[in-house]
Amino acid sequence: MAERWVVHLEPRLRPSVARMAAVSCGAVVLALAVGAILLRAAGVPPLASYAEMAVELFGEAYGFSEVLVKSTPLILCGLGVMVALKMLFWNIGAEGQLHMGAWAATAVAMAPLPVESAWLRLPLMALAGIVAGGLWALIPAALKIGRQVNEVITSLLLNYVAIAWVDHFIYGPWRDPASSNFPLTPMFPDAAQLPRFGTLRVNVGLLVAFAATALVYVVQERSRLGFAIRVMGDNPAAARYAGIGLAGTTLAAMAFSGGLAGLAGMVEVAGIQHRLLRGFSPGYGYTAIIVAWLGRLHPAGVLVAGFLLGALLAGGEVLQISRQLPISMIFMIEGALLLTLLAGDFFTRYRVVWRRVPLSLSPLAPPPPPLQGGGEHEKGWTGIC
C-alpha cells in the first residue's frame, strides 16, 4: 500500500531539566550571535568587544563587584516576576513596583525617628518597600479578578504612573536644596544606608537577594500558597475543582510578587544611591522578565540568570566607555535574548514526530495516536509532506 510521511507535533507532558537548560543556553548563544552582528554593523569588532567585557568584568575586582551590584535588583525583581508567571499572571509591572518600593523606603529614610539606629531604620525601610510594592501589584490583580481587565495592560501602564509619582517628589517636596535644581533627594543618614563590603559598591543587599531566593524556593515547594500557585498555573480548572480560591491565591501571589520588586527598590536606594534620584533604575523591572524566563521559573535558575544579565548590563557600561557605544546596544541584545527564549520554548513544549501513514488517509483525518509519553487528552498539530 502506498504511504506518505506525516509530521506531527506532540506536547511534552514534562520537559526534562536537561532539555530546558540546553534551550536556555542555546538562546544565550543565539542572542550573543545577534549582538555580534549588531556590533559589527556599528563598526566594532565583536569578538574583541566580548573579550574586553570578559576581562574587565571577571579579571578585576571592581568589574566583578559591578556585576554583583547589577545582579542584586535583577534577582529580586526576577523572583517577583517568576512568582506571578508561575500562575500564568503576566506581571509586567515590576518596574513600577520597584519605584514604589524605593519611594516608600525613601520616605522612611527621611522621617524622624525617636532613636537613630540602623537596626531600626533599615528594617522599617525594607518593610515599607515590601508593602508599597505589594500594594501596587494588587491593583492589576484586583482589576483582573473584579473586571477581567488584561493584566499586561494595567501592570505596564502602572509603571509610568509610579515613575511619574516618584518624579513629583524628587522634583518637588523632596528635592535637595543644595542640588542646584537637580532632581534628587538629600543624602540618606548613615543609619539608612546598607553596609558595604570593603571599598566597593557591593553591599548587604546581595545577601538579601540570596535570602529571598531561598525564601521563594521554600514558599514555592513547601507551602500551601506555592502548591496553589503551581496548580493554578498548570490547570486552573483543576484548581477550581480542588477548592483552591483563585481570587485569594491571585491576590496573595501578586502581593508577594510586588513585595519582592519593592524590596529591590529599597536595596537600590539604600545600598547604591543612598538617595532617591531620577533614573536610578535602568529598566531592572523590564529586564526581570527575561531573567524569569531564562531561569525557567525556578528560584535557582533566576539566581543564575540574574547574574548573567547583570554581567551583560555591566558589560554594556564597559562598551560605553571603551567603544563609545550607546547602552541601547545592550538593550537590543536583551530583546534578542527574550525572542530566542520564546522561540526556543517551543522545543521544550513540543516534539516533532515523523510517521508513515497510508496514502488513502484523508488529510482531514485525525492524527495517529501519540507516542508513549504523550497524553491522549492533549492536542497536537499534524501536517502532511
Order of alpha helices (4+ residues) and beta strands (2+ residues): beta-alpha-alpha-alpha-alpha-alpha-alpha-alpha-alpha-alpha-alpha-alpha-alpha-alpha-beta-beta
